[in-house]
Amino acid sequence: MTDRGKLYLIPTTLGNNEPLEVLPYAVKQVIERNNHFIVENEKSARRFIKRLVPKKLQENLNIYVLDKYTNEIDIQNYLNVCDEGINIGLLSEAGVPAIADPGAIIVTLAHQKNIRVQPLVGPSSILMAMMASGLNGQNFAFNGYLPIGDKEKKQTIKQLERLSKEKKQSQIFIETPYRNNKLLIELLRTLTPNTKLCIATDITLETEYIKTHEIKDWKNIKIDLHKRPTIFIVQKY
């Protein structure tokens, strides 16, 4: 009987830096040995693989796209190669798979099919921001994207501030990069002066910026977050 293949959870860089500056060598080895990959965007995935393993033949790659347009029936077949003893990698667009990433559905499927899931070490902007914030790393929650509507967004910000104080819990959230500056303006308007806010942007890049201040101090600081991947963390004591 053929041993079943594994599902590797393969992290990528958070920006256009050299892969082996932020990724362990084991990631390179796994990509060298495997030709089957589930990815969110085929073009960027191929570019990343080529950059990390230049000698790998692109025509040998078997790419399965997982995005909002992927048919659920197709997804159910993505791990069939594991039944033939072939390993497959789940590749994130940025950072680690299945965290703020659509890959969780594949990981769930692997558990249902009794396929071994092997996560590889790599950069997570959420955890790295939390590490560097100085805020409560013993109790924190990731809330994903805030609502788009102004009224709903303001209500959610107030709710997260209240939860932070009640639960003594750091509240982490993100925004689409081109709306970062607008979100920052709303945070400065809505949060109370002594609430702490960490802004962590361009993590692992040369332009990395991570600072934590009270809201009253942030009002005197000018920073441009437009189109820069950013993590926001709120803590009210």
C-alpha positions as CSV (number, residue, x, y, z in Angstrom):
1,M,0.0,0.0,0.0
2,T,1.4,3.4,-1.0
3,D,2.0,5.8,1.9
4,R,-0.3,8.8,1.6
5,G,1.2,12.2,0.7
6,K,1.3,15.1,3.1
7,L,-0.1,18.7,3.0
8,Y,2.7,21.2,3.6
9,L,1.7,24.6,4.8
10,I,4.3,26.8,3.0
11,P,4.9,30.4,4.2
12,T,6.1,33.2,1.8
13,T,7.7,36.5,2.3
14,L,5.6,39.6,3.4
15,G,7.1,41.7,0.6
16,N,9.7,41.9,-2.1
17,N,12.7,40.9,0.1
18,E,15.0,38.0,-0.4
19,P,13.2,34.8,0.6
20,L,16.0,33.3,2.6
21,E,16.4,36.4,4.7
22,V,13.1,35.7,6.4
23,L,12.3,32.0,5.6
24,P,14.1,29.0,7.0
25,Y,16.0,26.8,4.5
26,A,13.5,24.0,5.1
27,V,11.0,26.0,3.0
28,K,13.4,25.9,0.1
29,Q,13.9,22.2,0.5
30,V,10.2,21.4,0.5
31,I,9.6,23.5,-2.7
32,E,12.6,21.8,-4.3
33,R,11.1,18.3,-3.6
34,N,7.5,19.0,-4.6
35,N,5.7,20.0,-7.8
36,H,2.1,20.2,-6.6
37,F,0.9,23.5,-5.1
38,I,-2.4,25.0,-4.1
39,V,-2.1,28.8,-4.4
40,E,-4.3,31.9,-4.3
41,N,-2.7,33.5,-7.4
42,E,-0.8,31.4,-10.0
43,K,1.3,34.2,-11.4
44,S,2.7,35.4,-8.0
45,A,3.1,31.8,-6.8
46,R,5.2,30.9,-9.8
47,R,7.3,34.0,-9.4
48,F,7.9,33.2,-5.7
49,I,8.9,29.6,-6.5
50,K,11.3,30.7,-9.3
51,R,12.9,33.2,-7.0
52,L,13.4,30.7,-4.2
53,V,14.4,27.8,-6.4
54,P,15.6,29.2,-9.8
55,K,16.5,25.9,-11.3
56,K,13.1,24.4,-10.8
57,L,11.3,23.8,-14.1
58,Q,8.1,25.8,-14.3
59,E,6.6,23.3,-16.7
60,N,6.8,20.6,-14.1
61,L,4.6,22.5,-11.7
62,N,1.0,21.5,-11.0
63,I,-0.8,24.5,-9.8
64,Y,-4.3,24.5,-8.2
65,V,-5.9,27.9,-7.8
66,L,-7.8,28.6,-4.6
67,D,-9.6,32.0,-4.7
68,K,-13.1,33.3,-4.3
69,Y,-14.0,32.1,-7.7
70,T,-12.9,28.5,-7.2
71,N,-15.7,25.9,-7.5
72,E,-16.3,24.0,-4.3
73,I,-16.4,20.7,-6.2
74,D,-12.9,21.4,-7.6
75,I,-11.6,22.1,-4.1
76,Q,-12.8,18.7,-3.0
77,N,-10.4,17.1,-5.5
78,Y,-7.3,19.2,-4.8
79,L,-5.9,16.7,-2.3
80,N,-6.5,13.6,-4.4
81,V,-2.8,13.4,-5.3
82,C,-2.1,12.6,-1.7
83,D,-3.9,9.3,-2.2
84,E,-1.1,8.4,-4.7
85,G,1.6,9.2,-2.2
86,I,2.3,12.6,-3.6
87,N,2.9,15.6,-1.3
88,I,1.3,18.9,-2.0
89,G,2.0,22.4,-0.7
90,L,-0.5,25.1,0.3
91,L,1.2,28.4,-0.5
92,S,0.1,31.7,1.0
93,E,0.1,35.0,-1.0
94,A,1.9,36.7,1.9
95,G,3.0,35.2,5.3
96,V,1.7,31.9,6.6
97,P,-1.2,29.9,5.0
98,A,-4.7,29.7,6.5
99,I,-4.2,32.8,8.8
100,A,-6.1,35.7,7.3
101,D,-5.9,33.6,4.2
102,P,-8.5,31.4,2.4
103,G,-6.3,28.2,2.8
104,A,-8.2,27.0,6.0
105,I,-10.7,25.2,3.8
106,I,-7.9,23.0,2.4
107,V,-6.5,22.3,5.9
108,T,-10.0,21.3,7.1
109,L,-10.3,19.0,4.1
110,A,-6.9,17.4,4.9
111,H,-8.1,16.6,8.4
112,Q,-11.3,15.1,7.1
113,K,-9.3,12.9,4.7
114,N,-6.8,11.9,7.4
115,I,-4.0,13.5,5.5
116,R,-1.0,14.7,7.6
117,V,-0.8,18.5,7.8
118,Q,2.8,19.8,8.3
119,P,3.1,23.5,9.0
120,L,6.5,25.2,8.1
121,V,8.0,28.1,10.0
122,G,7.6,31.5,8.4
123,P,6.7,35.1,9.1
124,S,3.3,36.0,10.4
125,S,2.6,39.7,10.3
126,I,-0.1,39.3,13.0
127,L,2.2,37.6,15.5
128,M,5.2,39.7,14.7
129,A,3.2,42.9,15.2
130,M,1.9,41.5,18.5
131,M,5.4,40.6,19.6
132,A,6.7,44.1,18.9
133,S,3.8,46.1,20.2
134,G,4.5,45.9,23.9
135,L,0.8,45.3,24.4
136,N,-0.9,42.3,26.1
137,G,0.5,39.2,24.4
138,Q,-1.0,36.9,27.0
139,N,-4.6,37.6,25.8
140,F,-5.3,38.9,22.3
141,A,-7.8,38.5,19.5
142,F,-7.5,38.8,15.7
143,N,-10.7,40.4,14.3
144,G,-9.8,40.5,10.6
145,Y,-11.2,43.4,8.5
146,L,-13.4,46.0,10.0
147,P,-16.7,46.9,8.3
148,I,-16.5,49.2,5.3
149,G,-19.4,51.4,6.1
150,D,-18.5,54.5,8.2
151,K,-21.2,54.0,10.8
152,E,-20.6,50.3,11.3
153,K,-16.8,50.8,11.4
154,K,-17.1,53.4,14.1
155,Q,-19.4,51.2,16.2
156,T,-16.9,48.2,15.8
157,I,-14.0,50.4,16.8
158,K,-15.8,51.4,20.0
159,Q,-16.8,47.8,20.6
160,L,-13.2,46.6,20.3
161,E,-12.0,49.3,22.7
162,R,-14.7,48.3,25.2
163,L,-13.8,44.6,24.8
164,S,-10.1,45.3,25.3
165,K,-10.7,47.0,28.6
166,E,-13.3,44.5,29.9
167,K,-11.3,41.4,28.9
168,K,-7.8,42.9,29.3
169,Q,-7.3,41.7,25.7
170,S,-5.4,43.3,22.8
171,Q,-7.6,43.7,19.8
172,I,-5.9,43.1,16.4
173,F,-7.3,44.1,13.0
174,I,-6.4,44.9,9.5
175,E,-7.6,47.0,6.5
176,T,-7.3,46.9,2.8
177,P,-3.9,48.8,2.3
178,Y,-5.4,51.6,0.2
179,R,-7.9,52.4,3.0
180,N,-5.3,52.5,5.8
181,N,-5.1,56.2,6.1
182,K,-8.8,56.6,6.3
183,L,-9.0,54.0,9.0
184,L,-6.2,55.7,11.0
185,I,-8.2,59.0,10.9
186,E,-11.3,57.2,12.2
187,L,-9.3,55.5,15.0
188,L,-7.9,58.9,16.1
189,R,-11.4,60.3,16.1
190,T,-13.2,57.5,17.9
191,L,-10.8,56.0,20.5
192,T,-10.3,57.7,23.8
193,P,-7.1,59.7,24.4
194,N,-5.4,57.2,26.8
195,T,-6.1,54.1,24.7
196,K,-2.9,52.6,23.2
197,L,-2.6,51.9,19.5
198,C,0.1,50.0,17.8
199,I,0.7,50.5,14.1
200,A,2.9,47.9,12.5
201,T,3.5,48.4,8.8
202,D,5.8,46.8,6.1
203,I,6.9,44.1,8.6
204,T,10.3,42.5,7.7
205,L,10.9,45.1,4.9
206,E,13.5,47.9,4.9
207,T,10.6,50.4,5.4
208,E,9.3,48.5,8.5
209,Y,7.6,50.8,11.0
210,I,6.3,49.6,14.4
211,K,5.3,52.0,17.1
212,T,2.9,52.0,20.0
213,H,1.5,55.3,21.5
214,E,-1.5,56.5,23.2
215,I,-4.1,58.1,20.9
216,K,-3.5,61.6,22.2
217,D,0.2,61.2,21.1
218,W,-0.6,59.7,17.7
219,K,-2.6,62.9,16.9
220,N,0.8,64.7,16.8
221,I,2.5,62.2,14.5
222,K,2.3,62.2,10.8
223,I,2.5,58.8,9.0
224,D,1.5,57.7,5.5
225,L,0.1,54.1,5.5
226,H,-1.3,54.3,1.9
227,K,-0.9,50.9,0.2
228,R,1.4,49.6,2.9
229,P,0.3,46.3,4.6
230,T,-0.4,47.3,8.2
231,I,-1.5,45.6,11.4
232,F,-3.4,47.7,13.9
233,I,-3.6,46.7,17.6
234,V,-5.8,48.5,20.2
235,Q,-5.4,48.1,24.0
236,K,-7.4,50.1,26.6
237,Y,-6.2,49.7,30.2
